[in-house]
Amino acid sequence: MATCPSCGRYFSAGTSACPLCGARLSGRLTIRVMRFIALALAALSLVLLWWFAAHSPVPTLKIGQAQATMNLAYVRLQGQVARAPSLDPDSNTLSFWIADDTGELLVSSYRSTTEELIGRDQAPGVGDRVTAEGTLRVRPDSASLTLNSANALRVERAQPVSMNIGEIDPAGALRTATIRGQVRAVRSPYEGLTLITLRDRTGEIDVAVPEVVTQLYGPIAELQPGQSVQATGAVTLYKDTPQITLARADALRASVDSIPVASLARADDLETRAGQWVAVRGTVVKISPFSAGVKFTLDDGTGRADVVLWRDLYGVLSPTLQLAEGAQVAVQGEVSLYRGAVEILPELGADVTFIASASPFSTLRPASAPAPTPTRAVAFLLMSQLTPGDEGKLVSVRGKIVAAIPFSKGMKYQLNDTTGQVVLLLWQDVLDKAPNLARLAKGVQVSVTGTVDVFDGEIEVVPESASDVQASP
């Protein structure tokens, strides 16, 4: 019951006019209407809250600005991956460190987020620049960020710069570089890390393959000492020593070209090149076995240098090579001065190469594979010794066919030895006189005598006749 505001008489609910005075009456809102209004206001509030949350920018934070009052805050961090990531397959946890100009911070993802990142190929590598959004966790001695979804991480792959090994220094840390070199050693200092030592003419460096690379992308290619490869990775430091750290397995692959590790030098100039790598060719004039190996003296016409074959290296060479005075050899290695004498220290069996024999009784070559004799008395040269300035000269080279390329007027074969690459050019008239030469294939070892020519920057050796080309059995 309610009273009329005009005359004070009681009237029942639902009455629109006072039965006594006829005044118009307005009823109160029903409970159903109040419920509807309340629900509408609640829904509108949630929509507004979602809109503001979705359109409000995530605060971008410098790593060094993280404080205890920001614990559990949702923030954005930008930086560069400073260390190789780690992957725990049991908990499916991916972790990596990012750095900016204020410090370093650990970023982690878990379970389904990690699976999605790997599936999208968005697992970051050393040197990549990343933008990460997530929950900040601040502890008294450290801070970390947890990725809540794969969409919260954006990775910008670094563009590599082609560099010589000698150009890499600590100042270029985290710079992504592509290097080409010859494998000198492959080792594993501990489980989960493989180190591959590469060398070119300018220096030597280790390529690090962390365990996460093989976990994400599978094993790297099998490599052998003496093989030429190309590697792309970020420059990292190990006790202030630069190294290249791979981010992917396919960043290390074999090189078609043979990478030289030393420049040709004269024996009389070696005293000034201590600590450097050089290549010297000459005649063995003295052999001196000693307790730790064998030493032989090499004379190239300008001076003499001792070549030291330590016991482990000589043990590899001695079963297949016969060393005698008068043999002509090509040697590459590091120059050392010992008691005033110049020494060359080879590392691998490939660093000691047979050139030719000065007499029929002195050799330095595999006993089971005699070298074919060229049709003219021309000493075999290393391919790295040939230059455009040799155009028109008659030379002999020995190497393996790595590619066969037919063209309208004959065939081209790319030959490699342990030092370089040249093109063997066979004109069609030579092939017509010896059809069997057309069957030369990739992997065959050949000895060639011909005239040096240069075409489009490539050094070519052009035989005059089929007899100037001999394939090893």
Secondary structure, DSSP 8 states (H G I E B T S, - for coil): -EE-TTT--EE-TT--B-TTT--B------HHHHHHHHHHHHHHHHHHHHHHHHHS---B--GGG--GGGTT-EEEEEEEE-S--EEETTTTEEEEEEEETTEEEEEEEEHHHHHHHHHTT----TT-EEEEEEEEEE-SS-EEEEESSGGGEEEE----EE--GGG--GGGTT-EEEEEEEEEEEEEEETTEEEEEEEETTEEEEEEEEHHHHHHH-------TT-EEEEEEEEEEETTEEEEE-SSGGGEEE-SS----SEE--GGGGGGGTTSEEEEEEEEEEEEEETTEEEEEEE-SS-EEEEEEEHHHHHHHTTTB---TTEEEEEEEEEEEETTEEEEE--SGGGEEEEEESSTT---SBTTS-----SS---EE-GGG--GGGTT-EEEEEEEEEEEEEETTEEEEEEE-SS-EEEEEEEHHHHHH-GGGGG--TT-EEEEEEEEEEETTEEEEE-SSGGGEEE--
